Structure formats: structure tokens, C-alpha cells
């Protein structure tokens, strides 16, 4: 309803400005301070003061006089406060909010008929997913969920680097060494943990073997790379045997978050179908193309980039950037928009990519990149190549273990009374533990570096995932106690929504909660435009505060509550349940039915 109210306010302001013969290009609409009882405000009088030859408060009064609130549906009154115009919500606004928010799809926007591909994670398939990269699948999955909720047709892609030197080294090592050659046991019983030992062994060998041994190994590695470049089916199958196995383990790890993908797009696809060769030929024709230092490069100084883009080696093998250019041209031909989630260390490459695509006459208006800083643990940084650091699996295991301990402590009485079983505790521990990791990471602005801290992430009292999840569980508990199913639309159950009147919800706590619920679709809309899922996390914290205020002050099922008020408050609880469930689903945090 907030979006409808905003549209109504915009139309009313434009009409008033036109009547007074003022320009309508900037309406100055903004959210008022918390202590102002309006839903929207306008500071347009500031802009018009000079043109009107009057102080801003006087201009605001003139505009207010031109707006008849009786002609508006969702605005009950237009007040002035100094230079500001304040638009107060009507009972119809609250009634419409209460009715629409009791639908389980509340917050989902209309179909925009626009396709978007979101590429994220795309970690090299050289071993387990590490904590330092955990922000990519968590942010990427949330961005995709957000765009989906905002009405876009979303595909989620993982771009697989199966053609670079790393994979050639991995393939050579896998074919060269036996289990007996490996020095350690797998850290976990899953395929990528087993095979990464070959990759580590291969790198150690190349660093420590004799010169002749290294030359022989490098010749074999080079032959694999050349075979891929030439489209040799045997070379592709050799590399794929390693890549597909490692990738299957990485999928299992990411599935724990969960972060799932519609397609795993291999970069060799664009070598085998000729796209990379075609792209190289076009790059060579550009004015920026030069051959120097034994490689074909693009000089991008005139485009504000002080580092050349190397796109072809002297041995005629392409680079990751070359293949990614072909990949992006395919995206442009397949989707209306392309969003890529990248670590901050790829900022230069992202700029080179966009500039080169434009030099190749591509329209890059639909290309958007979300850059993020890395997640650190107190222990320090991590390295795949040497096998040190903390894997994402380790982080998720510890999250579940810590959540289990916290839940067992908090639910000790219910466990003793056999009100909860082992399965219940495990379910809640998984929902809370993994939810805490995701929420803590996605709730921060992506460009800010963060250090993950358990005490903060699992704090049930602070504004963390458990704090918000508990609101959902509380909503479900109230609805179940009233004999309602919290998972479905209230309109399909035994409660007369038509008889509900929003003016039954007259306390400040009830109105504050309704106003917050009403804003949810607008928050989705703005967050999707900005590609900032952390805006949804911020909303959930505000929402949880408002709901807890309502819960403290407004009994729902007490015997002395009037039947009509009880029904209205149950509807408000159902609306709250759907709002928080759908907000958490955008963040990839599971909303528990009980805690």
C-alpha cells in the first residue's frame, strides 16, 4: 500500500504545483522523522521559496491549501510543519494494508517482464569453498532472491573456470600422482576434499622438483592448455573429469547455505563453439590493440584505465578475461540485464571488462556489478593453494553446534518435559545457526570489510538473525493457538476478513506495526533497484522492534479482548508473519515455525 500511497501523494503534489504554476520536476518526497505522525513528507517548499518570493513555510501552506484530502484515498490529512508538508495515512490505507498483507505472497511485486541473469560465486574448482569467499554466494543468492521478489525473471549462474592454467595443473597432478604420493588424509569425506590434495601436491612438486622434472611437467600442462584451445575433445574430457568431481563437492557445500544455481556455465563452452576465436579477431582490429611483451593487449589509458588488458598469449592461448568477454556477449544476447557479484580484488578487471565490451560495440547499460569486501575470521586470511585456513563447511558446522548449545540452554524446560525432541532441536539448530551466518554477512554493506564474530551473530537479544527469526516463530505460535494455519492466506481460513475494520487497531503500537508492514513492498522495490539486500536486513530489524512493541502492549488471545479486536489483531499477526517470512526468504534465512 505504501507504493499506492506514494503514487497518490505524487499526483496530488504535481496537481498543486501545476495550479500554482510551479515546476513539477522535483517533488522533494521523503520519509519524515520518527516523531512525525505522517507516512510521507515533502520538502519541495525549500526549492520553491526563491521562485515564489516567499519563505518556505508560507509556500508549504499554499501547497497544502491546494490539496483536498477528501479527494484522496490513502491520505487523511495534509499538515504543514514549518517548511514541510506531512501526509497522514487514512483508515483506508491501514485497512488495505491489513487485507493484502495477510496473503502469503505479500511483498512480491508485479511481473516486470524483464529477464536478469545473476552470476555469483564462480570460485575456481580447485578445492573446498573457503570462508574468505563466503560473502559471494550469500550476497549473490540474496541479490537473486531480491530481484525475483521484485518481479524480475531471474536465472542464477555459476561461471566455471575450467580452462585456465590452474585446471591444467590440477588435471596433470591428478593423472600423475597416486594416493600413496599424497602426504595427508582428506579433511572431510567429500570428493573436493579428496581431490584438492592432488592440486596441492602438484603445486608443491612444481616448486621443489628439479629443473628437468619441472620442464617435463610444464610441457604436459602446456599441452593440456593447447588442447583446450584447439577444441580437442580428449583434452576437454581429461579436464572435465577433475572439474566435474570437484564441482559436485562444491555444490554440496553451497547447498548447505543453501545457494542453488539454474546453470553452471563452463568457460570452455565459448572456446569450443568458436566465440572466443571470433572475439580475439575482433579485438585485434581495435585501435587499442597492440602486440608487446609477447602478448596481444589492449591499451586502455585513454579510457581511464592504466593497466593493459592482455587477451592472447604468444602461444595463441586465450586468457580468462578473453573468454569472459565472450561469455558476457552471450549474456547480452540472452538476457535483458546481467548482474555479477565480484570480490573487491576484481574491481580493475570489472572496469576493463566493461570498457572492452563497449569498444566492441556492446550496450553495457544492462551490466551491473556488485562488489564486496571479504569476510575475515579472527584467525586471519586463508589460502586454497597451500591448504590452510577455514573452509565454509567448518564455519557452518560450528554455527550449527553453537546454535544447538544456545537452543538447548534456552529450551531446557521443554526438553525436560519432552515437549521437544532431538529432531526439533536439530531443525532449530540448523535454521538458527546457518541463518545467523547468512544474516550477519548479508546485513552489512557489501563494500565494508567485516570480521565474523559468533557472539554477535548468535545473540538472541540483539538485532541478529535469531532475534528476527524469533518474531516469526512467535507469530506462528499465536496463530496456531488460535486454531489457524500460519503458512497459508488468512482469507482461506475461518476468519471474516470482510468484517475487519482497521480502526479497531487504534493503539500507537498497532499503527506503527501496520505502517512498517505497509512499507515492505516499497523496501523490496528500492533495494532491488539498488541491488542492496542489506536494506531488507535493516527493514527486518525495524520490523522486529515494532512487532515486539505490539506484542508487549496488545494482547491478542486474552479472554478480556473484544472478539472483533481479537480478529483484527490476529489478522495483524498473520500479516506480520508473512512479512517477516518473505523478508527473511530474500536474505536466504529460514523462518522457523517454532524456536
C-alpha positions in Angstrom: 0.0 0.0 0.0 2.9 2.3 0.6 3.6 2.4 -3.2 0.0 3.3 -3.9 0.0 6.0 -1.2 3.3 7.4 -2.6 1.8 7.5 -6.1 -1.3 9.3 -4.7 0.9 11.8 -2.9 3.0 12.4 -6.1 -0.1 13.1 -8.1 -1.6 15.4 -5.5 1.7 17.4 -5.3 2.0 17.6 -9.0 -1.5 18.9 -9.3 -0.9 21.5 -6.6 2.3 22.7 -8.1 0.7 23.0 -11.5 -2.2 25.1 -10.1 0.4 27.5 -8.5 2.3 27.4 -11.8 5.4 25.9 -10.1 7.7 23.3 -11.9 6.9 19.7 -11.1 10.3 18.1 -11.8 11.3 17.6 -8.2 8.7 16.9 -5.6 11.1 16.6 -2.6 9.3 13.5 -1.2 11.0 11.8 1.7 10.3 9.8 4.8 9.6 12.0 7.8 11.4 11.8 11.2 10.1 9.1 13.6 8.4 11.6 15.8 6.2 12.9 13.0 2.9 11.0 12.6 2.9 11.1 8.8 3.9 8.4 6.4 5.4 10.7 3.8 6.7 14.3 3.8 7.7 16.8 1.1 10.5 19.4 1.4 9.6 20.9 -2.0 8.8 24.3 -0.4 12.6 24.8 0.2 13.2 24.6 -3.5 10.4 26.9 -4.5 11.0 29.7 -1.9 13.2 31.8 -4.2 10.9 31.4 -7.2 7.8 32.2 -5.1 9.4 35.1 -3.4 8.1 33.8 0.0 9.6 31.9 2.9 9.3 28.1 2.7 6.7 27.8 5.5 4.4 30.1 3.5 4.9 28.2 0.3 4.2 24.9 2.2 0.9 26.5 3.4 0.0 27.5 -0.1 0.5 23.9 -1.4 -1.4 22.4 1.5 -4.4 24.6 0.7 -4.4 23.3 -2.9 -4.6 19.7 -1.8 -8.0 18.4 -0.8 -7.5 15.3 1.3 -11.2 14.4 0.8 -10.3 13.6 -2.8 -7.5 11.1 -1.7 -8.0 7.5 -0.7 -4.9 6.7 1.4 -4.2 10.2 2.9 -6.5 11.5 5.6 -4.9 14.9 6.1 -2.1 17.2 4.8 -0.4 19.1 7.6 2.4 21.7 7.4 5.3 21.7 9.9 7.4 24.7 9.1 8.6 24.2 5.5 7.4 20.6 5.3 4.2 19.1 4.0 3.2 16.0 6.0 0.8 13.4 4.6 -1.1 11.4 7.3 -2.4 7.9 6.4 -6.1 7.2 6.3 -8.1 4.3 7.8 -8.4 3.0 4.2 -4.6 2.8 4.0 -4.4 0.7 7.1 -7.4 -1.5 6.0 -5.9 -2.1 2.6 -2.6 -3.0 4.2 -4.2 -5.4 6.6 -6.0 -7.1 3.8 -3.2 -7.5 1.3 -0.5 -8.4 3.9 -2.4 -11.4 5.1 -1.6 -13.1 1.7 1.3 -15.4 1.8 3.0 -13.8 -1.2 2.9 -10.3 0.4 5.8 -8.2 -0.7 6.2 -9.8 -4.2 5.9 -7.2 -6.9 4.2 -7.5 -10.3 5.9 -9.2 -13.1 8.2 -6.7 -14.9 8.6 -8.9 -18.0 12.4 -8.4 -17.8 15.0 -11.2 -17.6 18.0 -10.9 -15.4 21.0 -13.3 -15.0 22.8 -13.1 -11.7 26.2 -14.6 -11.8 27.8 -15.2 -8.4 30.3 -17.3 -6.5 32.1 -18.8 -9.6 35.0 -19.8 -7.4 37.7 -21.8 -9.2 37.1 -25.5 -8.9 40.4 -26.2 -7.2 39.1 -27.3 -3.8 36.6 -26.6 -1.0 34.8 -23.3 -0.7 36.7 -21.1 1.8 35.3 -18.7 4.4 37.0 -15.7 2.7 34.8 -16.2 -0.3 31.6 -16.9 1.6 30.3 -13.5 1.1 29.9 -14.1 -2.6 27.3 -16.9 -2.5 25.5 -15.3 0.4 25.2 -11.9 -1.2 24.7 -13.3 -4.7 21.9 -15.6 -3.6 20.2 -12.7 -1.7 20.5 -10.4 -4.8 18.9 -13.1 -6.9 16.1 -13.6 -4.4 15.6 -9.9 -4.1 15.2 -9.4 -7.9 12.9 -12.4 -8.0 10.7 -10.9 -5.3 10.8 -7.6 -7.2 9.1 -9.2 -10.2 12.1 -10.0 -12.5 12.6 -13.3 -14.3 15.8 -14.4 -12.7 18.4 -17.1 -13.6 21.2 -17.9 -11.2 24.5 -18.8 -12.9 27.9 -20.1 -11.7 30.6 -19.4 -14.2 33.0 -22.4 -14.1 36.7 -21.7 -14.8 37.6 -25.0 -16.5 40.2 -23.7 -19.0 42.9 -21.8 -17.2 46.4 -22.9 -16.1 45.1 -23.8 -12.6 42.9 -26.5 -14.1 45.6 -27.7 -16.4 47.9 -28.1 -13.3 45.2 -29.8 -11.4 44.5 -32.3 -14.3 48.2 -33.0 -14.7 48.6 -33.6 -11.0 45.5 -35.9 -10.8 46.8 -38.0 -13.6 50.4 -38.1 -12.4 50.3 -38.8 -8.7 48.8 -41.7 -6.8 47.2 -41.8 -3.4 50.4 -43.1 -1.9 52.2 -39.9 -3.2 49.9 -37.7 -1.1 51.1 -36.6 2.4 47.8 -36.1 4.2 44.3 -37.5 4.6 41.2 -35.7 3.3 39.9 -33.2 5.8 36.3 -34.2 5.2 34.6 -37.2 3.5 33.7 -35.4 0.3 35.2 -35.5 -3.2 36.6 -32.0 -3.4 38.5 -32.5 -0.1 40.0 -35.7 -1.5 41.0 -34.3 -4.9 42.4 -30.9 -3.6 45.3 -32.9 -2.2 46.4 -33.6 -5.8 46.3 -30.0 -6.6 48.4 -29.1 -3.6 50.8 -31.9 -4.4 51.2 -30.7 -8.0 52.0 -27.1 -6.9 54.5 -28.4 -4.3 56.1 -30.5 -6.9 56.5 -27.6 -9.4 58.1 -25.5 -6.7 60.6 -28.2 -5.4 61.3 -30.6 -8.2 64.5 -30.5 -10.3 64.7 -28.2 -13.3 64.3 -31.1 -15.8 61.4 -32.5 -13.9 59.6 -29.2 -13.9 60.2 -28.7 -17.6 58.6 -32.1 -18.4 55.7 -31.3 -16.2 55.2 -27.8 -17.7 55.3 -29.3 -21.2 52.4 -31.6 -20.2 50.5 -28.8 -18.6 51.0 -26.6 -21.7 49.7 -29.5 -23.9 46.5 -29.6 -21.9 46.0 -25.9 -22.3 46.7 -26.0 -26.0 44.4 -29.0 -26.4 41.5 -27.0 -24.8 42.3 -24.0 -27.0 42.2 -26.2 -30.1 38.9 -27.7 -29.1 40.4 -31.2 -28.6 37.7 -33.4 -27.2 40.2 -35.6 -25.3 41.8 -32.6 -23.5 38.3 -31.4 -22.6 37.3 -34.8 -21.2 40.5 -35.0 -19.2 39.9 -31.7 -17.5 36.2 -32.3 -17.1 36.9 -35.4 -15.1 38.6 -33.3 -12.5 36.4 -30.2 -12.7 33.1 -32.1 -12.5 34.1 -34.1 -9.5 35.4 -31.1 -7.6 32.3 -29.0 -8.6 30.0 -31.7 -7.3 31.5 -31.3 -3.9 31.4 -27.6 -4.0 27.7 -27.8 -5.0 27.1 -29.9 -1.8 28.8 -27.3 0.3 26.9 -24.4 -1.2 23.7 -26.4 -0.9 24.1 -26.2 2.8 23.6 -22.4 2.8 21.6 -23.0 0.6 22.8 -21.3 -2.6 21.5 -23.1 -5.7 22.0 -22.4 -9.4 20.0 -22.7 -12.5 23.1 -23.3 -14.7 26.8 -24.0 -14.4 28.2 -22.3 -17.4 31.7 -23.6 -18.4 34.1 -21.2 -20.0 35.3 -23.9 -22.4 31.8 -23.6 -23.9 33.0 -20.3 -25.5 36.2 -21.9 -26.8 34.5 -24.9 -28.2 31.8 -23.0 -30.1 34.2 -20.6 -31.7 33.1 -17.5 -29.8 36.5 -16.9 -28.3 38.3 -17.1 -31.6 35.8 -14.7 -33.1 36.2 -12.3 -30.2 40.0 -12.4 -30.5 39.8 -11.5 -34.2 37.6 -8.5 -33.4 39.9 -7.4 -30.5 42.9 -7.4 -32.8 41.1 -4.9 -35.1 40.6 -2.3 -32.4 42.7 0.8 -32.4 43.7 0.0 -28.8 45.2 -3.4 -29.8 49.0 -3.8 -29.6 51.4 -6.7 -29.6 54.0 -6.2 -27.0 55.8 -8.2 -24.3 55.0 -11.4 -26.2 51.2 -10.9 -26.0 48.3 -9.2 -27.6 46.9 -6.5 -25.4 44.5 -3.5 -25.3 45.9 -0.2 -24.2 43.2 1.4 -22.2 44.9 4.6 -20.9 42.7 6.8 -23.0 39.7 5.2 -21.3 40.9 6.0 -17.7 42.5 2.5 -17.1 46.2 2.5 -16.5 46.7 -1.3 -17.0 46.5 -3.1 -20.3 44.1 -5.9 -20.9 46.0 -9.0 -22.1 43.8 -11.1 -24.3 46.1 -13.5 -26.2 49.4 -15.1 -25.2 52.3 -15.5 -27.7 51.4 -19.2 -28.0 47.9 -18.2 -29.1 46.2 -19.4 -25.9 43.4 -17.1 -24.6 43.1 -15.8 -21.1 40.2 -15.9 -18.6 39.4 -12.3 -19.4 39.1 -13.1 -23.1 36.7 -16.0 -22.5 34.7 -13.9 -20.1 34.2 -11.2 -22.7 32.7 -13.9 -25.0 30.6 -15.1 -22.0 29.2 -11.6 -21.4 28.3 -11.1 -25.1 26.3 -14.3 -24.8 24.6 -12.9 -21.7 23.7 -9.7 -23.5 22.1 -11.8 -26.3 20.2 -14.0 -23.9 19.0 -11.7 -21.1 17.8 -8.1 -20.6 20.2 -7.5 -17.7 23.3 -9.1 -16.4 24.3 -8.8 -12.7 27.7 -10.1 -11.5 28.8 -10.4 -7.8 32.5 -9.9 -7.5 35.2 -9.6 -4.8 36.8 -6.1 -4.5 40.0 -7.5 -5.9 38.2 -7.8 -9.2 37.4 -4.1 -9.4 40.1 -3.4 -12.1 39.1 -6.4 -14.2 35.4 -5.4 -14.0 36.3 -1.9 -15.3 38.5 -3.4 -18.1 35.6 -5.8 -19.0 33.0 -3.1 -19.3 35.3 -0.8 -21.3 36.3 -3.5 -23.7 32.7 -4.6 -24.2 31.8 -1.0 -25.1 34.8 -0.9 -27.6 33.3 -4.0 -29.2 30.0 -2.0 -29.7 28.1 -3.7 -26.9 25.4 -1.8 -25.0 26.5 -2.2 -21.3 23.7 -0.3 -19.7 22.2 -3.6 -18.5 25.5 -4.7 -17.0 25.7 -4.2 -13.2 28.4 -5.4 -10.8 28.1 -5.8 -7.1 31.5 -5.6 -5.4 32.1 -6.8 -1.9 35.0 -6.9 0.6 36.0 -10.2 2.1 34.9 -11.9 5.3 37.7 -12.4 7.8 37.8 -14.5 10.9 40.0 -13.6 13.9 42.4 -16.4 12.9 43.4 -14.4 9.7 43.4 -14.9 6.0 43.1 -18.1 4.0 44.8 -19.8 1.0 43.4 -22.5 -1.2 46.7 -23.2 -2.8 48.6 -24.2 0.4 45.6 -25.8 2.1 45.5 -23.5 5.1 42.6 -21.6 6.6 39.0 -22.2 7.3 36.6 -23.9 4.9 32.9 -22.7 4.6 31.9 -26.2 5.8 33.8 -25.6 9.0 32.1 -22.3 9.6 28.6 -23.9 9.0 29.4 -26.8 11.3 30.4 -24.5 14.1 27.4 -22.3 13.5 25.1 -25.3 14.0 27.0 -26.6 17.0 26.9 -23.2 18.7 23.2 -22.7 17.9 22.4 -26.2 19.3 24.1 -25.3 22.6 22.2 -22.0 22.8 18.9 -23.6 21.9 19.3 -26.4 24.4 20.1 -23.9 27.1 17.1 -21.8 26.3 14.7 -24.7 25.9 15.9 -26.8 28.8 12.5 -26.9 30.4 10.7 -28.0 27.2 13.3 -30.7 26.7 12.9 -32.0 30.2 9.1 -32.1 29.8 9.5 -34.0 26.4 7.8 -31.1 24.7 10.7 -31.0 22.2 12.6 -33.9 20.7 16.0 -34.4 19.2 14.7 -33.8 15.7 13.2 -30.4 16.8 16.5 -29.3 18.4 18.4 -30.3 15.2 15.9 -28.5 13.0 16.1 -25.3 15.0 19.9 -25.5 15.3 20.3 -25.7 11.6 17.8 -22.9 10.9 19.3 -20.6 13.6 22.9 -21.5 13.0 23.1 -21.2 9.2 20.6 -18.3 9.4 22.9 -16.4 11.8 25.9 -16.8 9.4 23.9 -15.6 6.3 22.2 -12.8 8.1 25.3 -11.4 9.7 27.1 -11.4 6.4 24.4 -10.1 4.2 23.2 -7.4 6.6 26.4 -5.3 6.1 27.0 -3.1 3.2 29.0 -5.2 0.7 31.9 -2.8 0.3 32.6 -2.8 4.0 35.1 -5.4 5.2 33.8 -7.5 8.1 35.1 -9.8 10.7 32.7 -12.6 11.6 32.0 -12.8 15.3 30.0 -15.6 16.9 28.8 -13.7 19.9 27.2 -11.0 17.7 25.8 -13.4 15.1 24.0 -15.7 17.6 22.8 -13.1 20.0 19.1 -13.8 20.6 18.6 -10.4 22.3 20.4 -8.2 19.8 19.4 -7.4 16.3 20.6 -10.6 14.7 19.0 -13.5 12.8 17.8 -15.3 15.9 16.2 -12.0 17.1 14.2 -11.7 13.8 13.6 -15.4 13.4 12.0 -15.5 16.9 9.4 -13.0 15.8 8.3 -15.4 13.0 8.1 -18.3 15.5 6.1 -16.1 17.9 3.7 -15.2 15.1 3.2 -18.9 14.2 2.7 -19.8 17.9 -0.1 -17.2 18.3 -1.9 -18.2 15.1 -1.7 -21.9 15.9 -3.0 -21.3 19.4 -6.0 -19.5 17.7 -6.6 -22.6 15.6 -5.2 -21.0 12.4 -2.6 -22.3 9.9 0.2 -19.8 9.8 1.5 -21.0 6.4 -1.5 -20.0 4.3 -3.5 -16.9 3.4 -5.8 -15.9 6.2 -8.6 -15.3 3.8 -8.8 -19.0 3.1 -9.4 -19.8 6.8 -12.2 -19.5 9.3 -12.0 -15.7 9.9 -14.1 -13.0 8.4 -11.7 -10.6 6.8 -14.5 -8.6 5.3 -15.7 -7.7 8.7 -12.4 -6.4 9.9 -12.1 -2.6 10.4 -8.6 -1.1 10.6 -9.9 1.4 13.1 -10.1 -1.5 15.5 -6.3 -1.3 15.6 -6.1 2.1 17.2 -3.1 1.9 19.5 0.2 3.5 18.6 1.9 0.1 18.7 -0.6 -1.4 16.3 -0.5 1.6 13.9 3.3 1.6 14.0 3.4 -2.1 13.1 0.9 -1.6 10.3 2.9 1.3 8.8 6.0 -0.8 8.9 4.3 -3.7 7.2 2.9 -1.4 4.5 6.4 -0.2 3.6 7.7 -3.7 2.9 6.9 -3.8 -0.9 8.5 -0.4 -1.3 11.6 -1.5 0.5 11.8 -4.5 -1.9 11.4 -2.2 -4.8 14.1 0.2 -3.7 16.5 -2.5 -2.6 16.1 -4.2 -5.9 16.8 -1.0 -7.8 20.0 -0.5 -5.8 21.0 -4.2 -5.7 21.3 -3.9 -1.9 19.8 -6.8 0.0 21.2 -5.3 3.2 18.3 -2.9 3.0 16.0 -5.8 3.6 18.0 -6.8 6.7 17.7 -3.3 8.0 14.0 -3.5 7.5 13.7 -6.8 9.4 15.4 -5.3 12.4 13.0 -2.3 12.5 10.1 -4.7 11.9 11.1 -7.0 14.8 11.3 -4.0 17.1 7.8 -2.8 16.0 6.3 -6.3 16.4 7.8 -6.8 19.8 6.4 -3.5 20.9 2.9 -4.6 19.7 3.3 -8.0 21.4 4.1 -6.3 24.7 1.3 -3.8 24.6 -1.5 -5.5 22.7 -2.7 -8.9 23.9 -4.2 -11.0 21.1 -5.8 -14.0 22.7 -6.5 -12.8 26.2 -10.1 -13.5 27.5 -10.9 -9.9 28.1 -10.1 -8.8 24.5 -13.2 -7.9 22.4 -13.9 -10.5 19.7 -13.7 -8.0 16.9 -10.4 -6.6 18.2 -9.1 -10.2 18.6 -9.9 -10.9 15.0 -8.2 -7.7 13.8 -5.1 -8.4 15.9 -5.0 -12.0 14.6 -5.0 -10.5 11.1 -2.2 -8.2 12.1 -0.2 -11.2 13.4 -0.8 -13.1 10.2 0.3 -10.0 8.2 3.4 -9.8 10.4 4.1 -13.5 9.8 4.0 -13.2 6.1 6.0 -10.0 6.0 8.9 -11.3 8.2 8.9 -14.8 6.4 9.2 -13.2 3.0 11.8 -10.7 4.1 13.9 -13.5 5.6 13.4 -15.6 2.5 15.0 -12.8 0.4 18.1 -13.0 2.7 18.1 -16.7 2.4 17.4 -17.1 6.1 14.9 -19.8 7.0 12.0 -18.6 9.2 11.4 -21.2 11.9 7.9 -22.2 12.8 9.0 -22.7 16.4 12.0 -21.8 18.5 
